[in-house]
Amino acid sequence: MPSFANPFNANVNRKVTKEELIQSIRLDIAGELEAIYLYDAHVMATDDPVAKAVLSDIRDEEKAHVGELMALLRHLDPKEAEHFEAGQLEVKEMMEELGIKEPNLSGLTVGSLKNDK
């Protein structure tokens, strides 16, 4: 939850170490995931179409932030990235065993995923 009482609360009086930055990025990812959960709850809690549209859009922007932060985390900690990739391969193998094919996402861009109405 926000802590705006002290505008300098998040300031650090020195440069952080790489390890501290990695920890901070993990916390940022957790914050984005929490925001997604909250916005989604708000979308489900209203019938107002404008509120649903705006909150859904904001929620989806948070999802993009998770992707950006994950890419940054992979850059900062390649060893951790290996764990992520190992987990993804495990799921892929399980899906193959179940006869489920992964969707072909090549050629997709953020713009191509938007719903044109």
All heavy atoms as an XYZ file, in Angstrom:
913
protein
N       0.836     -1.180      0.000
C       0.000      0.000      0.000
C       0.884      1.249      0.000
O       1.994      1.220      0.500
C      -0.890     -0.007      1.238
C      -2.022     -1.039      1.169
S      -3.328     -0.513      0.058
C      -3.318     -1.795     -1.156
N       0.393      2.318     -0.510
C       1.182      3.546     -0.590
C       1.581      4.075      0.780
O       0.855      3.919      1.751
C       0.246      4.534     -1.288
C      -0.791      3.713     -1.939
C      -0.913      2.468     -1.146
N       2.732      4.698      0.823
C       3.174      5.365      2.055
C       3.656      6.756      1.679
O       4.847      7.007      1.557
C       4.275      4.566      2.748
O       5.366      4.392      1.878
N       2.688      7.655      1.458
C       2.993      8.993      0.992
C       3.246      9.994      2.114
O       3.508     11.155      1.843
C       1.849      9.529      0.122
C       1.660      8.752     -1.154
C       0.402      8.351     -1.547
C       2.734      8.416     -1.958
C       0.215      7.645     -2.724
C       2.550      7.714     -3.134
C       1.298      7.325     -3.518
N       3.155      9.566      3.349
C       3.320     10.509      4.452
C       4.676     11.200      4.396
O       4.787     12.388      4.658
C       3.143      9.797      5.783
N       5.709     10.464      4.044
C       7.048     11.016      3.916
C       7.463     10.913      2.453
O       7.728      9.824      1.963
C       8.028     10.241      4.805
C       9.446     10.755      4.686
O       9.754     11.604      3.852
N      10.321     10.227      5.521
N       7.530     12.050      1.741
C       7.852     11.992      0.310
C       9.249     11.462      0.022
O       9.555     11.113     -1.113
C       7.701     13.442     -0.151
C       7.882     14.254      1.074
C       7.373     13.415      2.215
N      10.105     11.368      1.030
C      11.471     10.895      0.826
C      11.655      9.472      1.351
O      12.760      8.974      1.447
C      12.463     11.839      1.500
C      12.320     13.255      1.018
C      11.707     14.215      1.802
C      12.750     13.622     -0.251
C      11.550     15.514      1.347
C      12.592     14.909     -0.714
C      11.986     15.859      0.088
N      10.545      8.812      1.649
C      10.576      7.476      2.225
C      11.346      6.482      1.365
O      12.078      5.650      1.869
C       9.137      6.994      2.449
C       9.058      5.796      3.340
O       9.839      5.655      4.264
N       8.109      4.923      3.068
N      11.186      6.552      0.064
C      11.823      5.578     -0.830
C      13.220      5.998     -1.272
O      13.904      5.237     -1.947
C      10.942      5.355     -2.050
N      13.644      7.189     -0.918
C      14.976      7.649     -1.324
C      16.064      6.891     -0.580
O      15.931      6.578      0.594
C      15.141      9.144     -1.064
C      14.328      9.987     -2.017
O      13.617      9.473     -2.864
N      14.435     11.288     -1.875
N      17.136      6.621     -1.276
C      18.299      5.968     -0.686
C      19.444      6.970     -0.771
O      19.677      7.555     -1.823
C      18.651      4.671     -1.459
C      19.884      4.010     -0.874
C      17.456      3.721     -1.458
N      20.143      7.157      0.325
C      21.192      8.186      0.357
C      22.526      7.712     -0.216
O      23.550      8.340     -0.006
C      21.378      8.713      1.785
C      21.833      7.639      2.752
O      22.001      6.494      2.364
N      22.016      8.001      4.002
N      22.495      6.609     -0.944
C      23.699      6.090     -1.595
C      23.269      5.252     -2.786
O      22.105      4.930     -2.945
C      24.497      5.220     -0.626
C      23.706      4.007     -0.164
C      24.508      3.073      0.734
N      23.684      2.029      1.284
C      23.262      0.951      0.618
N      23.599      0.773     -0.635
N      22.521      0.042      1.212
N      24.208      4.916     -3.635
C      23.925      4.006     -4.739
C      23.792      2.595     -4.167
O      24.549      2.200     -3.276
C      25.046      4.029     -5.787
C      25.243      5.388     -6.436
C      24.067      5.716     -7.317
C      24.306      7.053     -8.013
N      23.191      7.479     -8.815
N      22.836      1.841     -4.662
C      22.635      0.482     -4.166
C      23.599     -0.469     -4.864
O      24.056     -0.206     -5.982
C      21.174      0.007     -4.372
C      20.209      0.842     -3.569
C      20.795      0.001     -5.839
N      23.891     -1.558     -4.195
C      24.729     -2.586     -4.807
C      23.890     -3.343     -5.833
O      22.656     -3.244     -5.853
C      25.240     -3.586     -3.755
O      24.114     -4.303     -3.228
C      25.988     -2.884     -2.628
N      24.554     -4.103     -6.663
C      23.840     -4.901     -7.659
C      22.887     -5.875     -6.965
O      21.748     -6.058     -7.405
C      24.827     -5.652     -8.547
C      24.150     -6.409     -9.665
C      25.157     -7.036    -10.612
C      24.443     -7.728    -11.746
N      25.389     -8.305    -12.705
N      23.328     -6.484     -5.880
C      22.483     -7.430     -5.149
C      21.255     -6.732     -4.566
O      20.151     -7.280     -4.591
C      23.288     -8.115     -4.034
C      24.350     -9.081     -4.544
C      25.591     -8.384     -5.127
O      25.852     -7.214     -4.771
O      26.279     -9.011     -5.949
N      21.443     -5.525     -4.044
C      20.313     -4.764     -3.513
C      19.344     -4.366     -4.634
O      18.122     -4.393     -4.448
C      20.798     -3.514     -2.777
C      21.510     -3.818     -1.480
C      22.211     -2.609     -0.889
O      22.712     -1.748     -1.654
O      22.264     -2.515      0.355
N      19.890     -4.028     -5.783
C      19.040     -3.685     -6.923
C      18.214     -4.892     -7.358
O      17.015     -4.778     -7.619
C      19.885     -3.164     -8.087
C      19.127     -2.799     -9.355
C      18.083     -1.709     -9.082
C      20.094     -2.344    -10.434
N      18.838     -6.056     -7.395
C      18.128     -7.287     -7.761
C      16.994     -7.543     -6.774
O      15.862     -7.844     -7.179
C      19.109     -8.481     -7.833
C      20.030     -8.329     -9.052
C      18.365     -9.815     -7.854
C      21.211     -9.274     -9.076
N      17.268     -7.386     -5.490
C      16.219     -7.563     -4.477
C      15.101     -6.538     -4.677
O      13.922     -6.859     -4.535
C      16.801     -7.435     -3.067
C      17.574     -8.643     -2.606
C      16.690     -9.854     -2.428
O      16.441    -10.604     -3.369
N      16.194    -10.060     -1.226
N      15.468     -5.318     -4.997
C      14.479     -4.267     -5.227
C      13.597     -4.588     -6.431
O      12.382     -4.374     -6.398
C      15.168     -2.920     -5.449
O      15.891     -2.546     -4.310
N      14.198     -5.117     -7.487
C      13.439     -5.471     -8.679
C      12.458     -6.599     -8.354
O      11.303     -6.581     -8.799
C      14.378     -5.870     -9.841
C      15.290     -4.693    -10.239
C      13.585     -6.385    -11.041
C      14.564     -3.433    -10.634
N      12.895     -7.564     -7.544
C      11.975     -8.639     -7.126
C      10.786     -8.061     -6.365
O       9.638     -8.480     -6.578
C      12.701     -9.657     -6.257
C      13.685    -10.514     -7.001
C      14.282    -11.566     -6.076
N      15.350    -12.274     -6.717
C      16.580    -12.389     -6.211
N      16.873    -11.842     -5.046
N      17.499    -13.064     -6.862
N      11.049     -7.109     -5.489
C       9.969     -6.467     -4.738
C       9.066     -5.666     -5.667
O       7.839     -5.664     -5.509
C      10.548     -5.565     -3.641
C       9.541     -4.910     -2.709
C       8.685     -5.945     -1.990
C      10.261     -4.025     -1.701
N       9.654     -5.004     -6.659
C       8.857     -4.273     -7.649
C       7.926     -5.221     -8.403
O       6.762     -4.890     -8.660
C       9.761     -3.543     -8.648
C      10.536     -2.397     -8.023
O      10.125     -1.891     -6.953
O      11.568     -2.009     -8.606
N       8.427     -6.405     -8.752
C       7.604     -7.397     -9.448
C       6.438     -7.807     -8.558
O       5.289     -7.886     -9.012
C       8.445     -8.617     -9.875
C       9.428     -8.209    -10.984
C       7.556     -9.780    -10.327
C      10.503     -9.245    -11.283
N       6.718     -8.038     -7.280
C       5.649     -8.403     -6.347
C       4.605     -7.294     -6.268
O       3.399     -7.565     -6.236
C       6.233     -8.694     -4.968
N       5.054     -6.043     -6.268
C       4.124     -4.914     -6.223
C       3.250     -4.845     -7.459
O       2.046     -4.568     -7.376
N       3.839     -5.114     -8.617
C       3.073     -5.108     -9.860
C       2.037     -6.240     -9.854
O       0.894     -6.051    -10.278
C       3.989     -5.244    -11.078
C       4.976     -4.123    -11.265
C       4.347     -2.788    -11.649
O       3.149     -2.738    -12.009
O       5.070     -1.787    -11.592
N       2.433     -7.413     -9.360
C       1.497     -8.534     -9.289
C       0.342     -8.223     -8.337
O      -0.814     -8.558     -8.615
C       2.226     -9.810     -8.866
C       3.210    -10.370     -9.894
C       4.025    -11.504     -9.289
C       2.483    -10.834    -11.144
N       0.655     -7.563     -7.240
C      -0.408     -7.164     -6.309
C      -1.348     -6.154     -6.968
O      -2.568     -6.239     -6.815
C       0.187     -6.573     -5.033
C      -0.880     -6.219     -4.012
C      -0.311     -5.703     -2.698
O       0.796     -5.106     -2.711
O      -0.968     -5.891     -1.671
N      -0.781     -5.222     -7.715
C      -1.610     -4.235     -8.406
C      -2.529     -4.917     -9.416
O      -3.711     -4.568     -9.526
C      -0.726     -3.191     -9.093
N      -2.024     -5.899    -10.140
C      -2.844     -6.650    -11.096
C      -4.013     -7.289    -10.366
O      -5.168     -7.213    -10.807
C      -1.999     -7.716    -11.831
C      -0.994     -7.051    -12.763
C      -2.899     -8.689    -12.601
C       0.093     -7.994    -13.264
N      -3.738     -7.916     -9.244
C      -4.768     -8.584     -8.449
C      -5.836     -7.584     -7.993
O      -7.039     -7.848     -8.107
C      -4.098     -9.256     -7.246
C      -5.054     -9.866     -6.265
C      -5.611    -11.120     -6.504
C      -5.404     -9.206     -5.093
C      -6.490    -11.693     -5.600
C      -6.286     -9.763     -4.190
C      -6.824    -11.008     -4.445
O      -7.700    -11.574     -3.562
N      -5.401     -6.424     -7.523
C      -6.347     -5.418     -7.035
C      -7.186     -4.826     -8.159
O      -8.410     -4.701     -8.032
C      -5.600     -4.310     -6.283
C      -4.958     -4.731     -4.965
C      -4.072     -3.615     -4.431
C      -6.007     -5.135     -3.953
N      -6.554     -4.456     -9.265
C      -7.315     -3.904    -10.393
C      -8.314     -4.933    -10.925
O      -9.440     -4.599    -11.278
C      -6.400     -3.425    -11.516
C      -5.681     -2.144    -11.194
C      -4.292     -2.069    -11.235
C      -6.383     -0.997    -10.838
C      -3.637     -0.890    -10.941
C      -5.734      0.192    -10.544
C      -4.353      0.234    -10.591
O      -3.703      1.404    -10.296
N      -7.894     -6.188    -10.992
C      -8.783     -7.229    -11.472
C      -9.982     -7.385    -10.536
O     -11.124     -7.561    -10.991
C      -8.028     -8.553    -11.601
C      -8.558     -9.429    -12.700
O      -9.036     -8.892    -13.716
O      -8.498    -10.663    -12.545
N      -9.749     -7.283     -9.239
C     -10.848     -7.350     -8.272
C     -11.812     -6.191     -8.482
O     -13.034     -6.365     -8.403
C     -10.304     -7.343     -6.844
N     -11.279     -5.010     -8.773
C     -12.139     -3.852     -9.020
C     -12.963     -4.045    -10.286
O     -14.143     -3.684    -10.323
C     -11.300     -2.577     -9.129
C     -10.546     -2.255     -7.883
N      -9.418     -1.477     -7.892
C     -10.740     -2.608     -6.585
C      -8.953     -1.360     -6.658
N      -9.739     -2.039     -5.856
N     -12.353     -4.604    -11.319
C     -13.079     -4.868    -12.569
C     -14.240     -5.824    -12.304
O     -15.361     -5.613    -12.778
C     -12.133     -5.448    -13.649
C     -12.910     -5.983    -14.840
C     -11.121     -4.394    -14.092
N     -13.972     -6.862    -11.536
C     -15.018     -7.848    -11.247
C     -16.107     -7.300    -10.325
O     -17.219     -7.812    -10.314
C     -14.394     -9.111    -10.631
C     -13.563     -9.900    -11.622
S     -12.961    -11.468    -10.956
C     -11.591    -10.901     -9.954
N     -15.782     -6.250     -9.580
C     -16.713     -5.726     -8.578
C     -17.657     -4.656     -9.116
O     -18.491     -4.164     -8.357
C     -15.927     -5.173     -7.388
N     -17.523     -4.292    -10.388
C     -18.384     -3.234    -10.918
C     -19.050     -3.666    -12.211
O     -18.531     -4.507    -12.940
C     -17.600     -1.921    -11.153
O     -18.518     -0.903    -11.563
C     -16.528     -2.078    -12.215
N     -20.203     -3.064    -12.456
C     -20.889     -3.264    -13.730
C     -20.758     -2.041    -14.623
O     -21.240     -2.050    -15.752
C     -22.379     -3.565    -13.495
C     -22.588     -4.925    -12.871
O     -21.802     -5.847    -13.175
O     -23.530     -5.069    -12.061
N     -20.107     -0.992    -14.127
C     -19.953      0.233    -14.907
C     -18.995     -0.040    -16.065
O     -17.815     -0.362    -15.839
C     -19.417      1.351    -14.020
C     -19.316      2.663    -14.764
O     -18.387      2.802    -15.585
O     -20.165      3.542    -14.530
N     -19.441      0.091    -17.307
C     -18.591     -0.255    -18.458
C     -17.358      0.630    -18.600
O     -16.299      0.160    -19.020
C     -19.521     -0.118    -19.663
C     -20.680      0.691    -19.207
C     -20.790      0.514    -17.724
N     -17.482      1.907    -18.253
C     -16.320      2.802    -18.350
C     -15.280      2.409    -17.306
O     -14.080      2.304    -17.605
C     -16.739      4.282    -18.203
C     -15.514      5.183    -18.151
C     -17.669      4.688    -19.333
N     -15.731      2.178    -16.085
C     -14.810      1.764    -15.021
C     -14.131      0.452    -15.392
O     -12.914      0.298    -15.213
C     -15.546      1.637    -13.694
N     -14.904     -0.497    -15.920
C     -14.328     -1.780    -16.333
C     -13.251     -1.585    -17.397
O     -12.172     -2.175    -17.314
C     -15.408     -2.711    -16.875
C     -16.202     -3.459    -15.834
C     -17.158     -4.428    -16.530
C     -17.856     -5.338    -15.552
N     -17.006     -6.263    -14.849
N     -13.534     -0.742    -18.372
C     -12.582     -0.522    -19.468
C     -11.306      0.140    -18.958
O     -10.198     -0.281    -19.298
C     -13.224      0.317    -20.564
N     -11.461      1.182    -18.151
C     -10.287      1.911    -17.645
C      -9.463      1.022    -16.718
O      -8.236      0.922    -16.853
C     -10.726      3.210    -16.926
C      -9.552      3.846    -16.197
C     -11.342      4.187    -17.918
N     -10.121      0.360    -15.785
C      -9.395     -0.484    -14.839
C      -8.742     -1.680    -15.529
O      -7.622     -2.077    -15.167
C     -10.334     -0.949    -13.724
C     -10.826      0.166    -12.796
C     -11.981     -0.320    -11.939
C      -9.684      0.699    -11.944
N      -9.405     -2.233    -16.532
C      -8.809     -3.341    -17.291
C      -7.556     -2.883    -18.029
O      -6.549     -3.602    -18.070
C      -9.813     -3.908    -18.298
O     -10.884     -4.520    -17.632
N      -7.628     -1.682    -18.600
C      -6.472     -1.136    -19.309
C      -5.303     -0.917    -18.351
O      -4.163     -1.275    -18.657
C      -6.849      0.174    -20.001
C      -5.700      0.739    -20.803
O      -5.262      0.081    -21.768
O      -5.219      1.841    -20.459
N      -5.583     -0.347    -17.191
C      -4.530     -0.119    -16.195
C      -3.947     -1.454    -15.735
O      -2.723     -1.607    -15.638
C      -5.070      0.695    -15.000
C      -5.469      2.096    -15.457
C      -4.039      0.757    -13.879
C      -6.250      2.887    -14.413
N      -4.818     -2.437    -15.476
C      -4.360     -3.768    -15.060
C      -3.416     -4.357    -16.100
O      -2.360     -4.894    -15.768
C      -5.570     -4.689    -14.872
C      -5.198     -6.127    -14.516
C      -6.275     -7.114    -14.917
N      -6.596     -6.988    -16.326
C      -7.810     -7.196    -16.827
N      -8.821     -7.518    -16.043
N      -8.025     -7.083    -18.132
N      -3.785     -4.220    -17.372
C      -2.961     -4.786    -18.432
C      -1.621     -4.070    -18.568
O      -0.609     -4.685    -18.916
C      -3.729     -4.786    -19.751
C      -4.916     -5.742    -19.708
O      -4.991     -6.587    -18.789
O      -5.780     -5.635    -20.601
N      -1.596     -2.773    -18.266
C      -0.320     -2.043    -18.255
C       0.584     -2.582    -17.153
O       1.802     -2.680    -17.328
C      -0.565     -0.551    -18.071
C      -1.185      0.112    -19.292
C      -1.589      1.555    -19.063
O      -1.234      2.137    -18.005
O      -2.272      2.115    -19.935
N      -0.012     -2.945    -16.013
C       0.775     -3.539    -14.923
C       1.385     -4.860    -15.373
O       2.513     -5.190    -15.014
C      -0.090     -3.746    -13.677
C      -0.777     -2.505    -13.131
C       0.159     -1.386    -12.734
O       1.339     -1.648    -12.438
O      -0.292     -0.231    -12.706
N       0.643     -5.620    -16.177
C       1.171     -6.884    -16.698
C       2.392     -6.626    -17.582
O       3.369     -7.385    -17.540
C       0.085     -7.630    -17.475
C      -1.021     -8.157    -16.589
C      -2.111     -8.824    -17.410
C      -3.248     -9.323    -16.531
N      -4.311     -9.978    -17.316
N       2.336     -5.567    -18.377
C       3.501     -5.205    -19.199
C       4.682     -4.826    -18.309
O       5.830     -5.170    -18.614
C       3.149     -4.058    -20.149
N       4.391     -4.147    -17.196
C       5.467     -3.779    -16.266
C       6.147     -5.025    -15.714
O       7.369     -5.051    -15.545
C       4.926     -2.938    -15.109
C       4.386     -1.608    -15.532
N       3.593     -0.847    -14.703
C       4.505     -0.906    -16.676
C       3.254      0.261    -15.332
N       3.804      0.249    -16.532
N       5.360     -6.069    -15.414
C       5.955     -7.318    -14.930
C       6.928     -7.854    -15.976
O       8.047     -8.256    -15.643
C       4.872     -8.375    -14.599
C       5.511     -9.728    -14.298
C       4.018     -7.925    -13.419
N       6.515     -7.832    -17.232
C       7.399     -8.305    -18.299
C       8.680     -7.498    -18.393
O       9.771     -8.052    -18.563
N       8.546     -6.186    -18.269
C       9.729     -5.313    -18.326
C      10.666     -5.596    -17.159
O      11.892     -5.691    -17.327
C       9.299     -3.848    -18.309
C       8.574     -3.422    -19.566
C       7.883     -2.074    -19.444
O       7.502     -1.670    -18.325
O       7.718     -1.419    -20.484
N      10.091     -5.737    -15.976
C      10.915     -5.992    -14.795
C      11.559     -7.377    -14.850
O      12.707     -7.549    -14.429
C      10.087     -5.830    -13.517
C       9.693     -4.387    -13.197
C       8.598     -4.348    -12.138
C      10.901     -3.577    -12.757
N      10.834     -8.359    -15.391
C      11.420     -9.695    -15.530
C      12.594     -9.661    -16.510
O      13.618    -10.311    -16.274
C      10.357    -10.704    -15.997
C       9.336    -11.061    -14.931
S      10.055    -11.878    -13.494
C      10.672    -13.391    -14.213
N      12.449     -8.910    -17.593
C      13.557     -8.782    -18.546
C      14.759     -8.128    -17.869
O      15.904     -8.550    -18.073
C      13.112     -7.968    -19.764
N      14.503     -7.109    -17.063
C      15.594     -6.445    -16.337
C      16.235     -7.403    -15.340
O      17.469     -7.462    -15.233
C      15.061     -5.198    -15.623
C      16.065     -4.416    -14.783
C      17.265     -3.978    -15.614
C      15.381     -3.217    -14.131
N      15.420     -8.190    -14.638
C      15.959     -9.150    -13.671
C      16.809    -10.203    -14.371
O      17.884    -10.563    -13.890
C      14.808     -9.802    -12.897
C      15.187    -10.720    -11.749
C      16.065     -9.998    -10.725
C      13.933    -11.266    -11.089
N      16.359    -10.648    -15.535
C      17.153    -11.621    -16.300
C      18.503    -11.026    -16.702
O      19.519    -11.710    -16.708
C      16.393    -12.067    -17.540
C      15.302    -13.067    -17.261
C      14.639    -13.517    -18.578
N      13.754    -14.631    -18.344
C      12.435    -14.528    -18.246
N      11.839    -13.364    -18.393
N      11.696    -15.603    -18.032
N      18.502     -9.740    -17.039
C      19.743     -9.058    -17.408
C      20.671     -8.931    -16.205
O      21.877     -9.178    -16.312
C      19.423     -7.676    -17.979
C      20.604     -6.770    -18.064
N      21.587     -6.916    -19.022
C      20.977     -5.712    -17.294
C      22.514     -5.983    -18.844
N      22.160     -5.246    -17.811
N      20.118     -8.544    -15.068
C      20.927     -8.300    -13.876
C      21.432     -9.590    -13.228
O      22.484     -9.597    -12.603
C      20.130     -7.504    -12.844
C      19.781     -6.067    -13.228
C      18.808     -5.471    -12.215
C      21.044     -5.217    -13.336
N      20.653    -10.662    -13.364
C      21.001    -11.917    -12.699
C      20.818    -13.092    -13.667
O      19.820    -13.812    -13.604
C      20.127    -12.105    -11.458
C      20.598    -13.249    -10.564
O      21.469    -14.043    -11.002
O      20.087    -13.364     -9.442
N      21.782    -13.291    -14.564
C      21.667    -14.370    -15.552
C      21.510    -15.754    -14.918
O      20.852    -16.622    -15.482
C      22.975    -14.276    -16.345
C      23.458    -12.887    -16.130
C      22.991    -12.489    -14.759
N      22.082    -15.954    -13.735
C      21.955    -17.258    -13.060
C      20.496    -17.504    -12.681
O      19.980    -18.608    -12.837
C      22.855    -17.294    -11.822
C      23.054    -18.659    -11.271
C      23.935    -19.473    -12.196
C      24.228    -20.821    -11.574
N      24.728    -21.761    -12.550
N      19.824    -16.472    -12.190
C      18.406    -16.596    -11.859
C      17.593    -16.844    -13.127
O      16.632    -17.613    -13.118
C      17.903    -15.351    -11.132
C      16.494    -15.500    -10.616
C      16.140    -14.476     -9.566
O      17.022    -13.992     -8.832
O      14.948    -14.153     -9.466
N      18.003    -16.210    -14.216
C      17.321    -16.402    -15.497
C      17.371    -17.867    -15.917
O      16.414    -18.377    -16.511
C      17.944    -15.511    -16.562
N      18.466    -18.549    -15.598
C      18.568    -19.973    -15.914
C      17.498    -20.774    -15.174
O      16.923    -21.712    -15.728
C      19.962    -20.502    -15.564
C      21.065    -19.968    -16.451
C      22.445    -20.415    -16.007
O      22.550    -21.387    -15.209
O      23.427    -19.797    -16.456
N      17.208    -20.384    -13.934
C      16.154    -21.055    -13.163
C      14.787    -20.818    -13.801
O      13.956    -21.726    -13.877
C      16.147    -20.580    -11.709
C      17.357    -20.999    -10.936
N      17.606    -22.311    -10.589
C      18.385    -20.275    -10.452
C      18.733    -22.382     -9.918
N      19.238    -21.159     -9.818
N      14.545    -19.579    -14.255
C      13.282    -19.267    -14.922
C      13.112    -20.134    -16.164
O      12.042    -20.695    -16.409
C      13.213    -17.795    -15.337
C      13.267    -16.808    -14.203
C      13.808    -15.553    -14.411
C      12.786    -17.111    -12.940
C      13.868    -14.617    -13.391
C      12.832    -16.197    -11.911
C      13.377    -14.937    -12.132
N      14.182    -20.228    -16.948
C      14.120    -21.005    -18.184
C      13.911    -22.488    -17.892
O      13.164    -23.165    -18.603
C      15.379    -20.776    -19.012
C      15.430    -19.390    -19.617
C      16.694    -19.124    -20.406
O      17.266    -20.083    -20.971
O      17.113    -17.958    -20.464
N      14.543    -22.986    -16.847
C      14.366    -24.395    -16.473
C      12.905    -24.658    -16.102
O      12.329    -25.681    -16.495
C      15.288    -24.758    -15.315
N      12.301    -23.742    -15.370
C      10.896    -23.889    -15.007
C       9.991    -23.850    -16.222
O       9.025    -24.625    -16.325
N      10.284    -22.961    -17.157
C       9.483    -22.878    -18.377
C       9.588    -24.174    -19.177
O       8.592    -24.662    -19.724
C       9.940    -21.691    -19.229
C       9.562    -20.356    -18.629
C      10.157    -19.187    -19.408
O      11.291    -19.245    -19.867
N       9.388    -18.124    -19.523
N      10.789    -24.746    -19.247
C      10.975    -26.004    -19.977
C      10.209    -27.139    -19.315
O       9.641    -27.999    -20.006
C      12.466    -26.349    -20.080
C      13.268    -25.507    -21.059
C      14.757    -25.851    -20.975
C      12.761    -25.689    -22.477
N      10.181    -27.165    -17.988
C       9.437    -28.202    -17.279
C       7.958    -28.158    -17.646
O       7.335    -29.191    -17.903
C       9.605    -28.050    -15.764
C      10.950    -28.466    -15.246
C      11.074    -28.310    -13.738
O      10.057    -28.459    -13.026
O      12.187    -28.029    -13.273
N       7.393    -26.957    -17.669
C       5.980    -26.821    -18.018
C       5.749    -27.213    -19.472
O       4.772    -27.895    -19.795
C       5.474    -25.383    -17.731
C       4.066    -25.181    -18.275
C       5.523    -25.090    -16.236
N       6.652    -26.809    -20.345
C       6.530    -27.157    -21.768
C       6.520    -28.675    -21.939
O       5.715    -29.225    -22.698
C       7.668    -26.520    -22.562
C       7.577    -26.753    -24.049
C       8.680    -26.041    -24.793
C       8.539    -26.294    -26.281
N       9.569    -25.627    -27.057
N       7.414    -29.356    -21.223
C       7.474    -30.814    -21.299
C       6.177    -31.440    -20.783
O       5.656    -32.399    -21.367
C       8.672    -31.345    -20.505
C      10.004    -31.043    -21.152
C      11.190    -31.347    -20.240
O      10.976    -31.840    -19.099
O      12.325    -31.075    -20.661
N       5.642    -30.911    -19.687
C       4.386    -31.429    -19.142
C       3.247    -31.241    -20.135
O       2.407    -32.137    -20.314
C       4.036    -30.725    -17.828
C       4.909    -31.084    -16.668
S       4.406    -30.108    -15.216
C       5.870    -30.225    -14.229
N       3.234    -30.092    -20.789
C       2.191    -29.823    -21.780
C       2.299    -30.788    -22.949
O       1.293    -31.306    -23.431
C       2.274    -28.366    -22.258
C       1.865    -27.360    -21.202
S       2.134    -25.647    -21.699
C       1.002    -25.492    -23.076
N       3.527    -31.041    -23.396
C       3.738    -31.982    -24.496
C       3.271    -33.383    -24.108
O       2.650    -34.082    -24.908
C       5.212    -31.987    -24.915
C       5.635    -30.740    -25.652
C       7.130    -30.669    -25.913
O       7.881    -31.582    -25.481
O       7.568    -29.682    -26.546
N       3.552    -33.793    -22.869
C       3.109    -35.103    -22.392
C       1.587    -35.197    -22.379
O       1.018    -36.270    -22.568
C       3.662    -35.374    -20.991
C       5.148    -35.650    -20.969
C       5.716    -35.750    -19.560
O       4.931    -35.740    -18.584
O       6.950    -35.818    -19.434
N       0.923    -34.084    -22.154
C      -0.541    -34.033    -22.139
C      -1.126    -33.808    -23.528
O      -2.343    -33.722    -23.684
C      -1.020    -32.925    -21.195
C      -0.705    -33.136    -19.716
C      -0.984    -31.864    -18.920
C      -1.525    -34.306    -19.162
N      -0.250    -33.672    -24.520
C      -0.707    -33.459    -25.890
C      -1.183    -32.043    -26.151
O      -1.944    -31.804    -27.087
N      -0.727    -31.109    -25.350
C      -1.111    -29.706    -25.511
C       0.009    -28.985    -26.233
O       1.159    -29.016    -25.809
C      -1.369    -29.039    -24.151
C      -2.482    -29.776    -23.409
C      -1.713    -27.566    -24.319
C      -2.639    -29.350    -21.962
N      -0.350    -28.338    -27.338
C       0.646    -27.580    -28.097
C       0.654    -26.136    -27.621
O      -0.397    -25.550    -27.356
C       0.327    -27.623    -29.590
C       0.537    -28.973    -30.219
C       0.347    -28.888    -31.705
C       0.635    -30.235    -32.345
N       0.554    -30.169    -33.796
N       1.848    -25.584    -27.552
C       1.970    -24.162    -27.218
C       1.497    -23.332    -28.395
O       1.750    -23.690    -29.553
C       3.429    -23.793    -26.919
C       3.905    -24.213    -25.562
C       5.250    -23.591    -25.245
O       5.281    -22.411    -24.843
O       6.251    -24.295    -25.422
N       0.827    -22.225    -28.131
C       0.429    -21.364    -29.246
C       1.654    -20.749    -29.898
O       2.654    -20.472    -29.238
C      -0.434    -20.298    -28.582
C      -0.038    -20.307    -27.153
C       0.427    -21.702    -26.847
N       1.593    -20.556    -31.210
C       2.681    -19.922    -31.940
C       2.543    -18.414    -31.772
O       1.635    -17.810    -32.316
C       2.638    -20.315    -33.416
C       3.774    -19.706    -34.201
O       4.630    -19.023    -33.646
N       3.783    -19.953    -35.489
N       3.441    -17.826    -31.005
C       3.371    -16.393    -30.727
C       4.353    -15.586    -31.564
O       4.475    -14.384    -31.370
C       3.627    -16.145    -29.236
C       2.663    -16.831    -28.268
C       3.066    -16.546    -26.830
C       1.238    -16.409    -28.524
N       5.045    -16.227    -32.486
C       6.012    -15.481    -33.293
C       5.279    -14.477    -34.172
O       4.204    -14.732    -34.693
C       6.836    -16.430    -34.159
O       6.018    -17.072    -35.097
N       5.864    -13.337    -34.313
C       5.278    -12.293    -35.146
C       4.284    -11.412    -34.412
O       3.809    -10.435    -34.968
N       3.965    -11.762    -33.168
C       3.030    -10.929    -32.413
C       3.754     -9.739    -31.818
O       4.905     -9.830    -31.400
C       2.381    -11.734    -31.286
C       1.399    -12.812    -31.692
C       0.844    -13.494    -30.451
C       0.259    -12.242    -32.516
N       3.067     -8.631    -31.797
C       3.570     -7.437    -31.130
C       2.496     -6.975    -30.168
O       1.357     -7.441    -30.217
C       3.867     -6.309    -32.133
O       2.628     -5.903    -32.740
C       4.853     -6.744    -33.200
N       2.836     -6.053    -29.292
C       1.843     -5.521    -28.370
C       0.668     -4.944    -29.150
O      -0.488     -5.184    -28.836
C       2.468     -4.454    -27.435
C       1.395     -3.780    -26.611
C       3.498     -5.094    -26.532
N       0.944     -4.224    -30.209
C      -0.117     -3.630    -31.011
C      -1.001     -4.668    -31.680
O      -2.199     -4.470    -31.818
N      -0.412     -5.805    -32.062
C      -1.213     -6.814    -32.745
C      -2.145     -7.550    -31.793
O      -3.059     -8.231    -32.212
C      -0.303     -7.833    -33.436
O       0.343     -8.668    -32.503
N      -1.922     -7.401    -30.484
C      -2.764     -8.071    -29.499
C      -3.969     -7.230    -29.096
O      -4.862     -7.713    -28.433
C      -1.941     -8.416    -28.245
C      -0.784     -9.392    -28.467
C       0.006     -9.539    -27.190
C      -1.281    -10.730    -28.952
N      -3.978     -5.983    -29.501
C      -5.094     -5.102    -29.143
C      -6.337     -5.482    -29.914
O      -6.258     -5.882    -31.062
C      -4.745     -3.641    -29.394
C      -3.677     -3.148    -28.445
C      -3.659     -1.655    -28.409
C      -2.622     -1.257    -27.381
N      -2.995     -0.155    -26.622
N      -7.463     -5.331    -29.265
C      -8.747     -5.622    -29.878
C      -9.198     -4.419    -30.682
O      -9.487     -3.376    -30.116
C      -9.778     -5.905    -28.796
C     -10.427     -7.247    -28.942
O     -10.230     -7.928    -29.936
N     -11.195     -7.639    -27.949
N      -9.245     -4.527    -31.985
C      -9.754     -3.431    -32.811
C     -11.256     -3.545    -32.887
O     -11.783     -4.569    -33.284
C      -9.151     -3.477    -34.217
C      -7.683     -3.131    -34.220
O      -7.239     -2.375    -33.340
O      -6.975     -3.643    -35.096
N     -11.941     -2.472    -32.521
C     -13.403     -2.489    -32.556
C     -13.917     -1.514    -33.546
O     -13.403     -0.544    -33.866
C     -13.965     -2.178    -31.170
C     -13.661     -3.286    -30.201
C     -14.268     -2.997    -28.847
C     -13.915     -4.110    -27.878
N     -14.405     -3.937    -26.593
